[in-house]
Amino acid sequence: MLSDSAHIFVQGGNGGDGCTSFRREAHVPMGGPDGGDGGRGANVEFLCDDSFRDLQSFGRRVHYKAPRGRHGEGALKKGHDGEDLVVPVPPGTQITGLDGTTHDLLVPGQRVTIARGGSGGRGNARFASATRQAPRFAEKGLPGDEGWIDLKLKLLADVGLIGVPNAGKSSLITRATRARPKVANYPFTTLEPALGTIDGERRQLILADIPGLIEGASEGKGLGHEFLAHVERCRMLVHVLDLMPFDGSDPVDNHRTIEAEIAAYDPRLATLPRVLVLSKADLVTPEQAEQAKAEWRARLDGPDVPVREEWEDPVEPDVPIVVTSAATAQGIDELRALLLRTVPERPVGGADGVDLSDAPLADHKVYKPRVARDWAVERSEDEGFRVVGDGVMRLLSRHDLENEESLEYVESRLRKMGVIEALQEQGFLPGDDVEIAGVLFEFDPEG
């Protein structure tokens, strides 16, 4: 069964902690600090791999956690960076990242980082200075990004077969390709898309049998959105129309229903090239089949096509019409040749979008962005003060506040960041409590 959606948890690796260490050698009684830095945590990356066809593997494994960075060691030994976790996905996968950004993986080899690993902490050797010659503290590594993300597969097919349920799409793709969807001599609806290929001398086409659509599919009725999503990347649509519907419905109404739903879901789809296939020709006489083809030719090309007020007919004129029969193979070779000849080529790279074959190389400039203040001071309920923001949270999470030297360093960093000055502007006085990341501080503005 085709799996075209997944909800998974990803977590970047934590950064390694920096090391607190001092040189210890013979005849060197007071060696300097030599603690190494921690390694960077690994990223979680997704790679477009054309050896995969659907998202079925994500039903067996839901959690993807990248390895952490190694801790730093003495003798200035830096911890190893974590090895990035690469998760393969099939072409056509759409990923909604942790920040809500949507990424389309269309071309094999294309990759995107979804969860970044945390940076490693600095060892005590990095904090040595003229006034702090023997620092006895180091930084902790930061945690990696984590959270739940959504994956959705939109089939990367060249041709999509559309039509009402039981129009003969599954039988048609079985005859035209080597695909083997379920086909039987009783009416039923295909519940999952099927893929097949048509091989020509110089190109290969991928056909997708899109399960039967119904009126209201564009609004989500039935499995409308799940099915219509697979039509979005097609370059041509083959509308399969039953010459003699089993339920006695009007083929003209069936045709307009599907075309209207396609246009309502995405107006761009209404502009795609079309082929009209009149299927199940073995159920009518050859004369009836030719008469039906002539009537549809006149209907599609005629200037005064009778259209109900509630419908819009988005079909362009000059739509090729092919009469087929999956039972007798009538018209199958004609349809194959027509598709190989008329389906538009994909742009360079094999994906929808801009053709980059003649695009000039971009000029690269390096800018050093100004660091923006990512924290703020606010009054707390008990008449104290609270400092919130990512900047101060990162600073405190990196240091052991039980270590006196580390605490002194944190306070000096807060002063340089302008936190003390901002507190004074808000009316801070000596003795007032200041809460930062759940920890209470007592600052001396004159210190």
Secondary structure, DSSP 4 states (H G I P E B T S, - for coil): ----EEEEEEEPPPPPPP---B--BTTBTT--B-PPPPPPPPPEEEEE-TT--SSGGGGT--EEEPPPPPPPBTTTBPPPPPPPEEEEE-TTEEEE-TTS-EEEE-STT-EEEEEPPPPPPPPGGGG--SS-SS----PPPPPPPEEEEEEEE----SEEEE-STTSSHHHHHHHHSS------SS-----S-EEEEEE-SS-EEEEEEPPPP-TTGGGT-TTHHHHHGGGTT-SEEEEEEESS-TT---HHHHHHHHHHHHHHH-GGGGGS-EEEEEE-GGGS-HHHHHHHHHHHHHHHH-SS----TT------SS--EEE-BTTTTBTHHHHHHHHHHHSPPPPTTSSSS---TTPPPPP-----PPPPP-EEEEE-TTS-EEEEEHHHHHHHHTS-TTSHHHHHHHHHHHHHHTHHHHHHHTT--TT--EEETTEEE---TT-
